[in-house]
Amino acid sequence: MSLFTIDEKLCARDGICVAECPAFVIEMKTKESFPTVTDGGEARCINCGHCVAVCPHRAISLTRMNVDQCPPIDEALILSESQTEQFLRSRRSIRTYKAQDVDAETLTRLIDIARYAPTGSNSQQVQWLIVPTRDKVVQLTDLAVDWMRNAILEKNPMAEAYQMAGIVRAWDNGIDIISRGAPALVIAHGPEAYPIRIVDSAIAISYLDLAAPSLGLGSCWAGYFMAAAEYWQPLAEALNLPKGQKSFGAMMVGYPKFRYHRLPTRNEAKVTVF
């Protein structure tokens, strides 16, 4: 079966698909010929869809990605520079949530947006775990506190560096500094043997973080939880991930209790021109 098909009635033979293919699997032997697969191209194709997306004539379809599956870009929805700046600057780490559950359908929709994050060679190896209720979040957070108690007992340098004694005291007094009372957690995981798993997971979680407000949600990186899942086996086992999988990112998710009204300042970017 051919890697892609060309609608010769629509193809302008302009070579755009050839120029844009990141894996160099498309060629045109002459200016008058239609695009064809290079030798060994089937094995090198990463199914990214660049060729389908870039063709202005909708003339090319991958065997695994028909052009009819790829909706056109809605020009009316493209953000202006000022809209993009406000969108990114208005993003906040939400640490105060309403006592309201987030239904699994909404969390799944959020992940459905985040899954379009770029991955190495379009491998798409990031997977997701949803912890959808506060009770389950508390159970897992309690295990993260156990990790901190153990680190304090063993005088682990991380205990002092991350002020774990204060966090444990707060937990014992009913104050949750680890998961901030969030009603849900979303955890990104992937194959432990995948070499750029951390990068791919971080990008995917960032996409989820940026998409959350569009669904009325707030989110915040769960850094303490992520560290505990890395270093504390009881928590890693409680996540019950598939064999060979490891968590690489966690995000608190919930409905924000308060609304933000201003765009805080940040330090000027330090830029060097080479």
Secondary structure, DSSP 4 states (H G I P E B T S, - for coil): --SEEE-TTT-----HHHHH-TT--EE-SSTTSPPEEPTTHHHH-----HHHHH-TT--EEETTB-GGGSPPP-GGGPPPHHHHHHHHHT--B---B-S----HHHHHHHHHHHTTS--GGG----EEEEE-SHHHHHHHHHHHHHHHHHHHHTT-HHHHHTTHHHHHHHHHTT--SSSTT-SEEEEEEEETT-TTHHHHHHHHHHHHHHHGGGGT-EEEE-HHHHHHHHH-HHHHHHHTPPTTEEEEEEEEEE-BSS---S----PPP-----
